[in-house]
Amino acid sequence: MPVVRSSEAVTHEIHGARFVSYATPLTGSKELCAWRGEIPPGTKAPAHTVNREEIFHLLIGELLITLDGRTERISAGDTVIINPGATLAVENPTDHTAVSWVTTSVGLTAELADGTALTPPWAN
């Protein structure tokens, strides 16, 4: 039985945010990836278009989520469903770190507005 201990989770940092990876093919997952996102105050992640569905659940704090040009303020307990091909931007305008839990399928890639392709290691 694959069990990923908190102490074994792999941490990645990009665009001012921290991604703590738990479920990936490297930890025994065949189809899904899951990670905790930590978004510090003042962080404004660049817009990116995803190729897989993501389920973004906010555990702690508040964020501004822009999905395909529409911005919503979300609070702890809210869930955003991001469909494949959607463009997403995340901003933390508060004074506190926001914490999220994200699940997606293996093979997630993201493309920035300038055409740069990203293959997040926490989602593959």
C-alpha positions in Angstrom: 0.0 0.0 0.0 1.6 3.3 -1.1 1.6 5.8 1.8 3.3 9.1 1.3 4.4 10.5 4.6 4.3 14.3 5.0 8.1 14.2 5.7 8.6 12.4 2.3 6.6 14.9 0.2 8.7 16.8 -2.4 8.6 20.6 -2.4 8.9 22.7 -5.5 8.9 26.5 -5.7 7.9 28.5 -8.8 6.5 32.0 -9.4 6.6 32.8 -5.7 4.5 29.8 -4.6 5.3 26.5 -3.0 4.0 23.2 -4.3 4.2 20.2 -2.0 3.8 17.1 -4.1 2.2 14.0 -2.6 0.6 11.8 -5.3 2.6 11.3 -8.5 3.8 8.3 -10.6 7.0 8.5 -8.5 5.0 7.9 -5.3 2.8 5.1 -6.8 -0.1 6.9 -8.4 -1.1 5.6 -11.8 -3.6 8.2 -12.9 -3.8 11.2 -10.5 -1.6 13.8 -9.0 -2.3 15.8 -5.9 -0.4 18.6 -4.1 -0.7 21.2 -1.5 -0.2 24.8 -2.8 1.1 27.5 -0.5 0.5 31.0 -2.0 2.2 33.8 0.1 0.7 37.2 0.5 1.2 39.4 -2.6 1.8 36.5 -4.9 0.5 37.0 -8.4 1.1 33.9 -10.5 1.1 34.4 -14.3 -1.8 33.3 -16.4 -1.4 29.8 -17.8 -3.5 27.5 -19.9 -3.8 23.9 -18.7 -4.2 20.7 -20.8 -5.9 18.6 -18.1 -8.8 19.2 -15.7 -7.7 20.5 -12.3 -9.7 20.5 -9.1 -8.5 23.4 -7.0 -9.8 23.4 -3.4 -8.9 26.3 -1.0 -8.2 25.1 2.5 -7.0 28.3 4.1 -7.3 32.0 3.2 -8.7 33.9 0.2 -7.5 34.2 -3.4 -8.5 36.0 -6.6 -8.9 33.3 -9.3 -9.2 34.5 -12.9 -10.5 31.7 -15.2 -10.8 32.5 -18.9 -10.9 36.3 -18.1 -13.5 36.1 -15.3 -12.2 36.9 -11.8 -13.8 35.5 -8.6 -12.7 35.9 -5.0 -12.7 32.5 -3.4 -12.5 31.7 0.3 -11.5 28.7 2.4 -13.9 25.8 1.6 -14.5 26.9 -2.0 -13.6 24.6 -5.0 -12.8 25.7 -8.5 -13.1 23.3 -11.4 -10.6 24.2 -14.2 -11.4 22.4 -17.5 -8.8 21.4 -20.0 -7.9 24.4 -22.3 -8.9 26.9 -19.6 -6.6 29.8 -18.8 -6.0 30.3 -15.1 -4.3 33.0 -13.0 -4.1 33.0 -9.2 -3.5 36.1 -7.0 -3.2 36.4 -3.2 -4.1 40.0 -2.4 -4.3 39.4 1.4 -1.7 39.6 4.2 -1.8 35.8 4.9 -0.6 32.7 3.1 -3.4 30.8 1.3 -3.2 27.0 1.3 -4.9 24.9 -1.4 -5.2 21.3 -2.4 -5.1 20.5 -6.1 -5.8 17.2 -7.9 -5.4 16.6 -11.6 -4.5 13.7 -13.9 -1.0 12.6 -14.7 0.5 14.5 -17.7 -0.6 18.0 -16.8 1.2 20.7 -18.7 0.7 24.5 -18.7 1.5 27.1 -21.3 2.2 30.7 -20.3 0.9 33.6 -22.4 4.3 34.0 -24.1 4.1 30.4 -25.4 6.5 28.9 -22.8 5.5 25.4 -22.0 5.7 24.1 -18.4 5.7 20.5 -17.3 5.2 20.9 -13.5 7.2 18.1 -11.7 4.6 18.0 -9.0 2.0 16.9 -11.5 3.9 14.3 -13.5 
